[in-house]
Amino acid sequence: MPTTTRATTETTGQLSAVRTLLRLWPYVRPVRARWAGAAFVAVLASCLALVFPLVLKWIVDGPVTERDPGGVWVGAGVLLALGIVEAVLFWLRRWLVARPLAGVEAALRADLYRHLQRLPVSFHDRWASGQLLSRGTTDLMVLRMFLAFPLTFLIVNGVTILAGLTVLIVQDWGLGLVLLAPAVPLIAFCYKFEDGYAQASRRSQDQVGDLTTVVEESVLGIRVIKGFGRHRSQARAFRDLAGTVRGTELLKARLLAGILTVITLLPEVALGAALVLGTIQVSDGTLSAGTLVAFLSTALALRWPIESIGFLLAMSQEAATATRRYFEVMDADPEATYKAPAAIEQRGPGQSPESATTAARGDGLRFEDVAFRYPDAAEDATPTLTHVDLHIRSGETMALVGATGSGKTTLTALVPRLYDTTAGHITLDGRDITAMPRSELRALVSVAFEEPTLFSASVADNVLMGAPEATDREQLEQALDVAQAGFTHHLPDGVDTEVGEQGLSLSGGQRQRLALARSVVGTPRFLILDDPLSALDVHTEAAVEAALRRVLADSTALVVAHRPSTVLLADRVALLSEGRITAVGTHHELLRTNAEYRHLMSGEHAGETDAETETERV
């Protein structure tokens, strides 16, 4: 179970189910009139059922006792009419709640999806995707079912039970008290059941989220699983987790069976005692047969409302758990509300905030005493980056070179604020990026990540995602030309071809070229490229580099590079070692003066053959 899941499971009991469910009120409020109308109709229909015993009493004590067939037919007609009215009322209740509650579920899902897009990358690093998927699907379905049925009938059945008990006591207070006797033990059992079932429900829903994660990873990683023949071990892992979910579900079933047994048994015993006492009273002449029939009919009419308490409490606890899980995500602070740490506001010696924000245009990209530690790292852990000082002049291309794990990708992620720096600050043309709206920042900075992620959309849609305002087909063609992605014109529908989930219908090199095209389509002011050519063969790489030089001439670029050929795209090179910039210069200068750089370049050169002879599948 993920860390986040364990932590939230331990706090399940801190809020009562009622207080938790009240958080749904803002979503229910717009449809409260129709929901209240549906609840009123359901109460009316349920209480109408209590009229049946009174009609039966009239029939038994009147027409039956007096042997009046005509009166019996009248009573039967009244019962039939009451049944029709009850059926119509229940249909009306269903009609009143169906559409608005579907809207409530849609609103919850839309808000969740919108909020997920605004949450920082650090949040997504901590949360398993399956946990988020289960909150957006299974949990919301549970909430819709709760609002449509359990919530309404908790009110309806509560009113019905109170009304029914009032009728019973009015008919015969002695027998009524006999039926009321199980109330106290029932309340105690329900309270104990509620606590145990809440914990089991939370555990079950978290485990379903973990199971969803396993399924998702198996689907996305099917090539690896098949390639290494690991389908049996994956199946065992799935079976073990599914068995855990099964065990928790069986625990829920045992808890529910226990409370249902108590809820059914105690009222039945009380009803049996009332029947015996009532029969004795009828034989003694102190109670009419019609009154006994009406009393027993009313008690039987209350069986469903009483017996349903177990189901309704169980569904309410599951809904409360689903609500907690939903708001665990919704309560997370989105990027827009994140404030940079106090340390980020510190300026360099002699530099005022005013001078930083009013610096002349064309200052380029600056890192000033930047440090970074991942949010989930221990406080005493060594920072990933520390005291990084780097200036990339306007229009300049800077190659970033370093050993694996030196922090290159982390440094590039700080520029578009996928993460916020722990200390120091970063400026674009003199403007501190923390003082810029993220929308503006990300319109200025374009990024090509090391892992080329594509979406289930057309080639054109995937590329133009890098510049939503770019609607000109010519801009698309230019970007594809820079990335040497002419293969797209030979796809079944050209650039309108759907590439499928994760773009797995394309080769690694093809995906990387489309990701590169996406980063250059809008002619960005600042360009961040994280090893953008690693999956290309030597001939394609040379063609892409030649075209990329034209784009880099108009941008301020930071390019993570591992090959000498990629380094040669840059005007200067920065060496990142153990989280710090240790050398800056041209490629040839660093080859002459820096042993670590010379070692990295010679190692890359020696290892180029395997990477560059990859045969691409078109």
N, C-alpha and C positions, 0 to 999 in steps of 0.2 A: 504494500500500500504506500502511495507517495506520501512524503512528509506532510504536505498540506492537508491531505485527507486524514491522516492520523490526528493532526492537531485539531481539526474541526470535529472529528468524531468525539474527542475527549470533552468538547464544550457543548455537546448536544443538549444536555439538560439545563443549561444556564438560562434559557428563555422558555417560558411555558408555550404550549402549542397555540393557545389563544393569542398571546402577544406576538408570536411569530406570524401567524396567519393574518393578523391585522395589518401587516406590512403590505398586503395585497390590495388594501383599500383604494389607493390611488388609481389602480387599474380597474377596480370594480365600480368605482364611483360614477363614471360616465353611463353605466348601464344599470345603476341602482334602481331606477324606477321600474324597469321591466323585470329585474330580478325580484324586487319586493312584490311586484304584482304576481309573479309566478309563485312565490312563497305563500302569499295570501290565498291564491287559488288552491294550492296544495293543502293548506291548513283547512280550507273550507271543504275540500273533497274528503279529507281524512276525518274531519268532525262529522261530516254527513253520514259516514259509516256508523257513527254512534246512534243515529236516529233509527237504524234498522231494528235494534233490540226493543226500542220503545214501541215501534209498530207491531213487532211480534207479541209484546206484552198485551197490546190492545186486542190483537187477533185472538190470543189464547183466552184472556179473561172475558172477551166480548163474544164475537161470533162463534168461536169454538165451544165455549161453555154454554152459550144459548142455542147452539145447533142452528146457526143462521148461515146457510151456504152463500147467500148474497153478500154478507159482510166479509166472508173469507175472500171472495173474488175482489172486493174493494181493497182489502188489505194487500192482496197479491199485486193488484194494479199499482198501489202506492209503492210497494217494494221495487217493482219493475221500473217505475219512473225514477225512483231514487238511484237505482243502479245505472240508468242511462245518464242521469245528470252527473253522477260521480265519474263515469267514463269520460264524458265530455270535458269535465274540469281537469282531469289528469292529462288529456290531450292538449288542452289549452296551456297547462303549465309547461309541457314539453315544448310547445311552439314558442312560448314567451322567452325561454332561456337559451334555446339552441343557437340562434344567430348571434346574440350579444356575447355569449360566453366563448364562441369561436373567435370573435373579435378580441376578447380579452387575451386569449392564448396567442393570437397573432401579434398583439401589442407587446406582450411579454417577450416573445421570441425576437421581434424586431429590435426592441431595446437591448436585449442581451447581445445580439449580433453587432449592433452599432457600438455598444460599450466595449466588446472584445477588440474591435478595430482601433479603439482609442487607448487601450491599455498598453503600457510600455513593454518592450521586448523582455525585460527582466521578469515580468509577470509570466509571460508565455514560457520562459526558460524553466520556471518552477512548476508549472502545471502540465500534467499529462493531457494530451489532446483528447483522449477518450473521456476523461473526466468532464471536459468542457462540452463535448458532444452529447454526453448523457444528460447534462443540465439543460441543453437546448432542445432535447427531444423527449426522452422518457420523463424527466421531471415536470416539464410543462404539460405533458399529457395527463400526468397525475393531478396537477393543479386544475386543469379544465374539468376533469371528471369529478373532482371534489366540489368545485363551485356549482356544477350542474346537479349533483345528486346528494352526497353526504351533507354538505352545508345546509341545503334546503331541508333535508329530512331530519337533521338534528333539531331544527326548529319545529318542523311539522310534527315529528313524533313526540317531542317534548310537550307541545301544546296538547296533542291528542291524549297522551298519558294523563296529564293533569285534568283535562276535561272528562276523560273516561273514569278516573278515580272519583271525581266529584259526582258524576252520575251514579256510580256504585254506592257511594256513601249516602246519597240522597235516597236511593232505593232501599238500602238496608245498611245502616251504619255499622252494625256488628260484623256482618259478612265483609263489608268494605275494609274494616280494620284488619281482618284476617288476611285479605289480599295485600294490604300495605305492609305486613310484617316483614317480608324479605327485603324491603327497601334499604335498610341500614347495611346488612351484609353485602348487598349488591353494590352499593356505593364504594365500600371498602375494596371489594374485589376489582372493580373498574379502575380505581385509583392505582392499585398495584399493577394491574395489567398495562395501564397507559405508560408507566415509566419503563417497564421491561420492553414493551413493543416499540417504543420510541428509539431505544438503543439498537434493537435488532433491525429496525427499518433503516436507520442511518447506516449501519454496517452493510446492509444489503445493497443500498443504492450506491454507496461508495465502491463496493466490489463490482457492481455492474459497470461502473465507470472504468475500473481497472480492466475488466473483461473487454470493454469496447476498445480500450487502448491496444490490447493484445491483438484483437481482430484487425484494427486499422494498420498496425505495424506489420502484420503478416501479409496484408493485401499490398501495401506499398513496397514491402521488401520481398515480394514473391520471387523475384529473379535471384536474389541472394539465397533464399531458402531452397529453391530448386537447384541452384548452381552448386551448393554445398551438400545437397541431399539431407537437409535438416528438417524435412516435413514431419518426420516422426517425432523428433524432439519438440518441435513447435506444437504438434498435436497434443503431446503429453502435457506441455505447459498450459495449453488451453484447457485440457481436460481437468488438470489439477485446480485451476482457478474456477472453472465452471463447477467443479465439485464443492469448492468452498462456498460459492454462491448458493448452490443447492442446499448445503448444510444450514446456511443462514435462513433460507426460505423455509426449510423444514422447522427450524426453531420458531419462526413467525407463525407457521401453521399450528405448532403445538400450543403456543401462547393463545392463539385465537380459538383453538378447539377447547382449551381450558376455560376461557371466559364464556364461550358460548354454552358449554355444559352447565356452568353455574347459572348463567342468565336464563337458561331453559328450565333447569331442574327446580330452582327455588320457587318461581312463579307457578310451576305445575303442581308442586306439593301444596302451595297455598290454595290453588284453585281446587285441588282435590278435597282439602279440608273444608273449604267454603261449600262445595257441592254436598258433602256429607251433612254439614250443619244445616244447610238450606233444605235438604230433603227431610230432615227431622222436623224442621219448622213447618214445612208444608203438611207433613203427616199430622202434626199437632194442631194445624189450622191457624197458626199464628202468621203464616206467609202464604200468599196466593201463588198458584202454579205459574200464572203469567209473570209475576214479579220474579220468581226463580229463573224462568226461561230468559227473561230480559236481563237479569243479573249475569247469568252464565254467558249469554250471547255478547254482552258488553265486555266481559272478562276475556272471552275468546277473540273479540275484535281488537283487544289490546295486546294480543300475543305477538303479532308482527312488530308493532312499535317497540315492545320491550326486547324481543329477541334480536332485533336489528341493531340494538345499542352496541353490541360487540363489533359488528361489521363497520358501523359508522365511526366508532372510536378508532378502529384500526386504520380506516381510510383517512381519517382526520390526522392521525399521527404520521402517516406516509405523506400527506399533503404538507404538514408542518415541516417534515424533513426535507421535502422537495423545495419548500420555500426558503429554508435555511441555506440549502445548497445553491439556490439561485442567487440569493443576495450575498453569499460569500464572494461571488464574482462581481455583482453589481456594486458592492461596497468598496471594491479595490479602486484606488485613486487612478484616474486616467492621466494620460500624458499632460493634458492641458492644465491640470491642477498641480502637477509636480513642480516644486520649487527647487532651484539649484541650491546645493549646500552653501553655507555661509562662506566657506573657503573659496568658492568659485567667484565670489565678488571681489576677491583681493586682486589688486593690480600690481604691475611691476613697479619698481622704484621710479619715482618721478612721473608716473603716468596716472592721471586723474580719470575718473569715469567719463568726464566730458570729453577729454582728449581721445579716449578710446572710441566713443560713439561718433565723434565728428572727424575722425581721421579721413584723409583724402581717399576718394575712390581709387581703386586700382592697387590697394595695398596687398591684395592676394589673401592667402590662407596662412594664419599664424597659430601655432601652439605655444602657449607661454606657461611654463612651469606646470604642465599638465600631469596629473596623477589619476590613476583609476584602479579601483578594487571592485570586483563584482559584488552586487548587493547581497548574495547569499554566502559570501566568503566570511571566514572568521575575522573578528576585529584585529587579531594579532597576526593575520596572514600577510605575507609579502604582497604588496600591490602588484597588479599585472603591469602597470605602467607607473613610472615615477620620474618627476623632474624632466618631462619631455619639452624641449625647446626646439622649434622648427619653424622656418619661414619659407613658404613657397610663394615666390613673387608672382604678380599678376601675369598671366599668359605663359607661365613656366610649367613644365612637366617635371615632377619629382618622382623618382623611383624609390620605393621603400623596400629595403632588402634586410633579411635577417633569418636566423635559424628558426626551425620549427619551434613554436611555443614562445617566441620572443615578444609577441604582442602585436604583430602587424595588423591582423584582422580586427583586433580590438581597437586599435588606434583609428582605423578607417571608419569604424562604426560610431565613433564619437562625433564625427563631423555632421552627419544628418541627425544627431541626437537620438540614435537608437538606444544609447545609454548616455547618462549625464556624467560628466567628469566628477571625480571625488575632490579634486583640488585644481587650481589653475583655471585658465580660460582659453577659449578658442575664438578667433575672430575671422570674419569674412569681410574683406575690404574695410577693416577697422571696426566693424560692428560685432559686438559680443553675441554669439549665437544664442545664448540664454535669454537675451533681450529681444529676440525675434520670434514672432509667431511661428510655430512649427510648420504651418502651411506655407509661409513665405520662405522659410529656410529650405524646405524640401523641394520648393519650386526652383531654387537657385542651385541646389546640389543634386546631381544625378549619380546613381550608384549602380555598379555591376558587381554582384556578389560572387564569391568563389563557387558556391553551389548554384547553378543556373535553375531557378524555379520558374516553371511555366504553369499556366492555369488551363482548365478545360474550356478553352475558347479558341477563336481563330488565330492564325498567325498574326494578322493585322491587329486584332484586339490586344494580343500579348505585347506586341512591339509598341503600339501607341499608348499603352499604359504608362510609358515613361514620359509622355507629354500629352495629357488629356486635351489640351487646347489645339493640338496638331491634328487637323482634320484633312489637310491637303495630302492627296495620294503621293504627290511628288516627294514630300518629306519622308513618307514611309519608304519609298523606293531608295532615297538617298541613304537612309539608315541601314537598309538591307544591303546596299552596295558597300558601305563602309565595313560592315561585318562579313562581307563576302558570303551572304546568305542567299545567293541566287538559286539555290536548290528549292526554295519555296515556290518558285514559278513552275516547277515540275511536279508539285504535289497535285492530287486529284482536283482540288478547287483553287489552286494557286494560293494566294495569301488569305483567302477565305476558308481554307481547310482547317477543320478543328484538330488540334494537336493532341487531344485526350488528356486524361488526368496526369499531372506532373510532366506532361510532354514526353512520356515514356515511349510514344510511337516514333520518336526521333532518336538519333544517336547522341552521345554525349557532346560531341563536337558541334552538332547542329543546334542543340539546346543552348550551348554556350554562345554560339554566334547570334542567336535570337536574343539572348539576354544582353549581349553587347549592343546589338541594334537598339534595344529598348533604352539603354543608358545614353545613347548619343542622338536619339531621334529629335530631341528638342533643342539641339545645340546649346547644352547647358553652360552656365557661367562657371560652375565648378564641377569637376568630374572626378569621381572616386572609383577606381578600378581595382578589384581584388583578384589578382592573378587571372586576368580575363582570357588568356590564350592557352591555358594549360592542357586543354583537351584537343588541340588542333595539331594536325600533321605539319611538317616543316614547310611544305609548299603553301598550304592554306594560311599558315601563320605569317609567312612572308608577305602574302597578298593583303592580309588584314592589317599588318603593321604599316604597309605602305599607304593604305587608305586611312588608317587611324591617325597618321601624322597630320593630315589636313584638319581633322577635328580637334586634335590636341593643340594646334596652333592658335585656335580661337578660345581655348579654355584654360583655366588654372586647374592642373590635374595632379592627383596623387595616385600613383600606380604601384600596387604591390607586385613585385617581380621576383621570380625564381630563376629565370633563364637569362643568360647574357643578351640574347636577341631582344628580349622584352626590355631589359635595362637600357639598351641603346636607343629606345624611344624617348628617353628622358634627357632633359638638359643637365640635371644633376641627380646625385644619388645620396640617400640618407641611409645609414646603417643603424638598425635597431638591435641592440644587444641587451638581453636581460631587462627589458622594459625601459631602456634609456637610449636616446640617440647618442651614439658614440663617435660618429664621423659623418661629415657631409662633404661632398666634392663631386667632380665628374667621375665617370666610370674609370677612365684611364688613370686619374690621380689616385683613386682609392686602390686600384690594382697595384700601383707602385708603392703606396705608403701604408696600407693597412693589411696586415696578415690575415685577420679574420675574414675580411671581405674577399681577399684573394682566395682563401680556402673555400668560401661559399660558392664563388663563381667557378672555380675549378671543379668542385664537386657536382655542381649543377650541369656543367658542360659534359662531365663524364657520364652523367646519368640521363642525358637527353635522349639517347637512342630509343629506349623502350617507350618513353612517353610520346615521342614525335612520330613513331611508326604506326600509331593507332589507325586502323582502317575504319573509315566512317561509313555507316550504313545510311544510304539515301532512301 
